[in-house]
Amino acid sequence: MKFSTILALYASAKILPAMAWPGMKNIMAELEHKLAARQDEVGDGDGTDVEDSDELIGDLVTVGAVTDVAQQIQGVITGSIDGFSSEAYTTTVPAKKSAACAADTCCIWSYIAADMKKKFSGSSGRCNGFARAAVRMGFHDAGAWSKTSTNGGADGSLILAGEISRAENNGLQDIVSWTTSLYSKYKTYGVGMADMIQMAATVATVVCPLGPRIRSYVGRIDNSAPAPDGLLPDVNADAETLIQLFADKTIKTHGLTALIGAHSTSQQRFVNTSRAFDPQDSTPGIWDVNFYNQTLQPASAIPKRVFKFNSDVVLSQHPVVATEWNKFVTDQSDWNEDFSREYVRLSLLGVNNINNLIECTKVLPAAKTTYTPPDKAIILKWLAGQFPKLGKFLDSADKLNSTLLKSLGYTP
């Protein structure tokens, strides 16, 4: 569409609101997107997209990026530095109680990450329900924040302030209990709850096959005051509500589109209890882009057990989201790149000491860049509607076999 045509349509729609028609809201959103994108194109020419998140956060706004780590974080959230890293320990990690470990802030986090990896992995090689819950816990602690909030964000308050009692946090009870016990095990080493929650999310992401090694930082300040309520997304919300909700967190539509892809590994339990453990795509426990493709497909074109959240469906169809959504359908590396960048941002919402943080990405497990399910034939039958009691066993990520099927009364 010509730029002059966009301007004319945009102006007429603004001037003549009385002539609004059904669907005009989406058309207006698309026009504003095209206009802003064109303005960026003819403006600075830096190659960035108008829908990429680029707003500064925390003390990056008030004092700037003073330290090397803060400069790195600023580069990540504005898109000039990758949000993922392959950095790992090149030497043996010092003994837990040694002076050498005490001198290296990341050392104790290596032991914590190892405990998390063990908890989040199943014998099939997939990530399990605890891993999925850990990612959700990281979202829910950090996401309870907006640009008008005076507290909240990635401060550990989900656990420290008992926010688990809120309805939107239902289903997180087990991971919160386990994380609390892990914190009790390691708190004498000076670790914080806010960091524990976010480290759990980044460890869980890379434990899932094909998941990225997201840059991980420690040094956040814990807060036992409750975060503001009502700032987390609803699975029945409309697209405009979700877009605005995330914009108020400094996350634009490309970031929202990338972050929502965490549903790729999911098995829902509470949105529809009659379909407990049904996944959001046909490869639960695998960090792949099937979610983006299958959310777009009609029910007749996807496996029977795939359960789509209404919020995901309406977002995928929104004119400002659709282009990016469709890119992710076939591009795993692009999604991993965008997700990493946006999760770094999310994990630092409400954090006002970014200049004091330390990067500890080197403690994360290695990424699994390829994966073939050892029990694929059984999973395909379950997805098609067979073996209805198998869902909770799939949630454990242990390898499914004929012995298990027989114990449940099924013929393999």
C-alpha positions, 0 to 999 in steps of 0.5 A: 500500500502506498504511504500516501494512501495509508496517510489518507485512510488513517486521517479519514478514520481519525476524523470520521469516527461516526462512520466506524464499522465492525472490524474497524478497530483491527483495521485502525491497528493495522494502519497505525502499525503501517504508518509507524513502520513507514515512519521508521523506514524513512526516519533513522533507517537503523533496520529495527522494527517499530514493534520490537521492544526497545524501551529502557527499564529500571536504573538504566533509565535513572542512572544509565548503564554504568557497569559492563553488565548493565551495558550488556543488558541494555544491548540485549533489551534494545536488540544489539546483543544476543539474549542467549549465550553458549558461555559455560565453565571452562574449568572444574567448578570449585567445591561448594563450601570452598573459599574459591566457590565463595569468591565466585558469585556464580559458583553456588548457582552452578550447584543450584542449576544442577539441582534444577536440571535434575528436577526438570528432566524426565527419562524421555529427554523431554522437560517435565511439568515442573519445568513448565511450571518453573517457566510460568512461575518466572513469568508470574513473578516478573509480570506482576508489574507495569510502568505505573507500579511502585513495586512488583516485578522480578522481586520474589514476592510471588513466594515471599508475599504468598501470591500463590493464593491468587487465582491466576497462580493456581497450578504453581503450588508444587513448584513454589513448594519445591523452590522454597525448599531449594531456597532453604537449602542454599540461602546460607550462601547468600542467594535470593528468592527473586534470583532463584525464581528467574534462574529456575525459569531459564534452566527450565527453558534450556532443559526443554529440547531445542530451548535457548540458553537465555542470559541469566543474571543474579543480584536482584533485591527480594521484596516481601510486599505483595505485587499489584494484582490484576497485571497478569494475562487472562487466557480469555482476554481479547488481543487488544487487551493483551497488547496493551497489558504488555505494552504497559510492561515495556513489551511491544507486540513482537515481544508478546508474540515471542513470549507467548510461545512458551505455551509450546511445552505446555499441558493445561490443567485448570483452564478446562479441567475436563481436558486436564493434561491436554497440550497446547501443541502436539509436542509437549515438553519440546521447545519447538514452533509447532505451537505457532503453526497449530494455533493457526490451524482448524480443529480438523487439521490438528491432533484431537488432544491439542487444546488452544487457549482463546487468547492465543487464537485471537492474538495469532489473528490480530493484524499487528501480530500476524506477520511475526506469528507467521514468521515463527511458524517455520523459524525456530532460531528466530523464535529462540532469538526473540524469546531470549531477548524478551525474557531477559527484559521480562526477568528484569521488570521492576529491578532497579539495581541492574548496574549491580547484577552479575551474569551467571549464564555459564551455570546453565545446562548445555542446550539440546539442539536436536531431539527425537522422542523415543516414545513417539508412536505412543504419544501420537496415539494419545494425541489422537484420543487413545489412552486417556489416562496417559496425560499425567504420565506424559507430564512427568516426561518419563519414557512411555512404554508398553509396560506402563500401558498394560498397567493402566489397562490398555492394549499397546 
